[in-house]
């Protein structure tokens, strides 16, 4: 079984391009610690950012890998900049 998260973010008006720059910086950090960015989408209005990231074969790996990511120097340095783009977040654990 493969566990993942479906994440939906409402991005603040006019900030999608800036958000995408931030997100693209984040991808190598996530993947280095074992969180794979499967894909992402943007709605036509450029207000919603939807993405899937996968963690591995156990539900416990989600918490373990997220903890590693949130403990990185990159995250600690950029958390305020990242979150300033996001008006609302929703997460859902999914598996295949």
Secondary structure, 3 states (H helix, E strand, C coil): CCEEEEEEEEECCCCHHHHHHHHHHHHHHHHHHCCEEEEEEECCCCCEEEEEEEEECCCHHHHHHHHHHHCCHHHHHHHHHHHCCEEEEEEEEEEC
